[in-house]
Amino acid sequence: MWNIQTNLINLIEGVKDIPEGIKRYIPSYEYEIYDFSPKSKAKIAGEAYTRLVIEVMRSAFEKDKERFYKTFKLMVELTNKMQDKEKVDEVFEICLKYLLDTKDDIEIEEMEKVAKEESVERGELIMSIAEKLREEGIKKGIEKGKLEERKEFTIKLLSKKFGVNLTEELKEKIRNADEKTINYIGDNLLEITLDELKDILE
């Protein structure tokens, strides 16, 4: 429950001791409080771009996977209602990157599947963004000259791809793999299956 004053002037420490002659120049207005947390049952209405951004921020803290993907489907529906295709792709990419950065339990292939139910184009864009992030991560790792960083980035992407099937044992094998193996996994990240990954790491 929100138990903080919603009137700006009441948030100022010692406001009661401020002389009335000065207090009259302090802006005094109230702000509205809306609960957009995953537990809130309030429906988000309004212009598509605004709804999309708010839904993204809300879903970033959703623990239930089924509800998350249901909300993600709504996000795709919202993008389909937008007219400016170039702006839509840009906004969708920003939202997707935000979710990938804030949530560790997202599976890219599941997001692609959900998105394609509403828009084949949107599903393909997800994989395109995933590939771009992979290349950026590898480039970043090479520039920094840190193989260990590339291994952790590879684990992060594979975790999103395979979810809980990427066991701690497999993660440890990736951390112990040589650079040639990490390069191979990185180059084939989108196509590689779980069984192929296990064979590579043996």
Contacts in CASP RR format, 6 or more apart in sequence:
PFRMAT RR
TARGET T0000
AUTHOR 0000-0000-0000
METHOD contacts of the structure
MODEL  1
MWNIQTNLINLIEGVKDIPEGIKRYIPSYEYEIYDFSPKSKAKIAGEAYT
RLVIEVMRSAFEKDKERFYKTFKLMVELTNKMQDKEKVDEVFEICLKYLL
DTKDDIEIEEMEKVAKEESVERGELIMSIAEKLREEGIKKGIEKGKLEER
KEFTIKLLSKKFGVNLTEELKEKIRNADEKTINYIGDNLLEITLDELKDI
LE
2 33 0 8 1.000
4 11 0 8 1.000
5 11 0 8 1.000
6 30 0 8 1.000
6 31 0 8 1.000
6 32 0 8 1.000
6 33 0 8 1.000
7 28 0 8 1.000
7 29 0 8 1.000
7 30 0 8 1.000
8 26 0 8 1.000
8 27 0 8 1.000
8 28 0 8 1.000
8 29 0 8 1.000
8 30 0 8 1.000
8 31 0 8 1.000
9 15 0 8 1.000
9 23 0 8 1.000
9 26 0 8 1.000
9 27 0 8 1.000
9 28 0 8 1.000
12 18 0 8 1.000
12 26 0 8 1.000
15 23 0 8 1.000
15 26 0 8 1.000
18 26 0 8 1.000
34 42 0 8 1.000
35 42 0 8 1.000
36 42 0 8 1.000
36 44 0 8 1.000
36 54 0 8 1.000
36 57 0 8 1.000
36 58 0 8 1.000
37 58 0 8 1.000
37 61 0 8 1.000
38 58 0 8 1.000
38 59 0 8 1.000
38 61 0 8 1.000
38 62 0 8 1.000
38 63 0 8 1.000
38 64 0 8 1.000
38 67 0 8 1.000
40 58 0 8 1.000
44 51 0 8 1.000
44 54 0 8 1.000
44 55 0 8 1.000
44 58 0 8 1.000
45 51 0 8 1.000
48 78 0 8 1.000
48 79 0 8 1.000
48 81 0 8 1.000
48 82 0 8 1.000
49 82 0 8 1.000
49 91 0 8 1.000
51 78 0 8 1.000
52 75 0 8 1.000
52 78 0 8 1.000
52 79 0 8 1.000
52 91 0 8 1.000
52 95 0 8 1.000
53 91 0 8 1.000
53 95 0 8 1.000
55 71 0 8 1.000
55 74 0 8 1.000
55 75 0 8 1.000
55 78 0 8 1.000
56 75 0 8 1.000
56 95 0 8 1.000
56 98 0 8 1.000
56 99 0 8 1.000
58 71 0 8 1.000
59 68 0 8 1.000
59 71 0 8 1.000
59 72 0 8 1.000
59 75 0 8 1.000
59 99 0 8 1.000
60 98 0 8 1.000
60 99 0 8 1.000
60 102 0 8 1.000
60 103 0 8 1.000
62 68 0 8 1.000
62 71 0 8 1.000
65 105 0 8 1.000
68 103 0 8 1.000
68 106 0 8 1.000
69 110 0 8 1.000
69 111 0 8 1.000
69 114 0 8 1.000
72 99 0 8 1.000
72 111 0 8 1.000
72 114 0 8 1.000
72 115 0 8 1.000
73 114 0 8 1.000
73 115 0 8 1.000
73 117 0 8 1.000
73 118 0 8 1.000
75 92 0 8 1.000
75 95 0 8 1.000
76 114 0 8 1.000
76 115 0 8 1.000
76 118 0 8 1.000
76 119 0 8 1.000
76 122 0 8 1.000
77 118 0 8 1.000
79 88 0 8 1.000
79 91 0 8 1.000
79 92 0 8 1.000
79 119 0 8 1.000
79 122 0 8 1.000
80 118 0 8 1.000
80 119 0 8 1.000
80 122 0 8 1.000
82 88 0 8 1.000
82 91 0 8 1.000
89 125 0 8 1.000
92 122 0 8 1.000
92 125 0 8 1.000
93 125 0 8 1.000
93 129 0 8 1.000
96 111 0 8 1.000
96 126 0 8 1.000
96 129 0 8 1.000
97 129 0 8 1.000
97 133 0 8 1.000
99 106 0 8 1.000
100 106 0 8 1.000
100 108 0 8 1.000
100 133 0 8 1.000
100 160 0 8 1.000
104 156 0 8 1.000
104 159 0 8 1.000
105 163 0 8 1.000
106 160 0 8 1.000
107 160 0 8 1.000
107 161 0 8 1.000
107 162 0 8 1.000
107 163 0 8 1.000
108 126 0 8 1.000
108 127 0 8 1.000
108 130 0 8 1.000
108 157 0 8 1.000
108 160 0 8 1.000
108 161 0 8 1.000
109 161 0 8 1.000
111 123 0 8 1.000
111 126 0 8 1.000
112 123 0 8 1.000
112 126 0 8 1.000
112 127 0 8 1.000
115 122 0 8 1.000
115 123 0 8 1.000
115 125 0 8 1.000
115 126 0 8 1.000
116 122 0 8 1.000
116 123 0 8 1.000
116 124 0 8 1.000
127 190 0 8 1.000
130 157 0 8 1.000
130 190 0 8 1.000
131 190 0 8 1.000
133 157 0 8 1.000
134 157 0 8 1.000
134 186 0 8 1.000
134 189 0 8 1.000
134 190 0 8 1.000
137 150 0 8 1.000
137 153 0 8 1.000
138 150 0 8 1.000
138 153 0 8 1.000
138 186 0 8 1.000
140 149 0 8 1.000
140 153 0 8 1.000
141 149 0 8 1.000
141 150 0 8 1.000
141 153 0 8 1.000
142 150 0 8 1.000
147 179 0 8 1.000
147 182 0 8 1.000
148 175 0 8 1.000
150 182 0 8 1.000
151 174 0 8 1.000
151 175 0 8 1.000
151 177 0 8 1.000
151 182 0 8 1.000
152 175 0 8 1.000
154 174 0 8 1.000
154 182 0 8 1.000
154 185 0 8 1.000
154 186 0 8 1.000
154 189 0 8 1.000
155 166 0 8 1.000
155 171 0 8 1.000
155 174 0 8 1.000
155 175 0 8 1.000
157 189 0 8 1.000
158 166 0 8 1.000
158 170 0 8 1.000
158 174 0 8 1.000
158 185 0 8 1.000
158 189 0 8 1.000
158 197 0 8 1.000
159 166 0 8 1.000
159 171 0 8 1.000
161 189 0 8 1.000
162 194 0 8 1.000
162 197 0 8 1.000
165 194 0 8 1.000
166 194 0 8 1.000
170 197 0 8 1.000
170 198 0 8 1.000
170 201 0 8 1.000
173 201 0 8 1.000
174 182 0 8 1.000
174 185 0 8 1.000
174 201 0 8 1.000
177 185 0 8 1.000
177 201 0 8 1.000
181 200 0 8 1.000
181 201 0 8 1.000
184 200 0 8 1.000
185 192 0 8 1.000
185 197 0 8 1.000
185 200 0 8 1.000
192 200 0 8 1.000
END
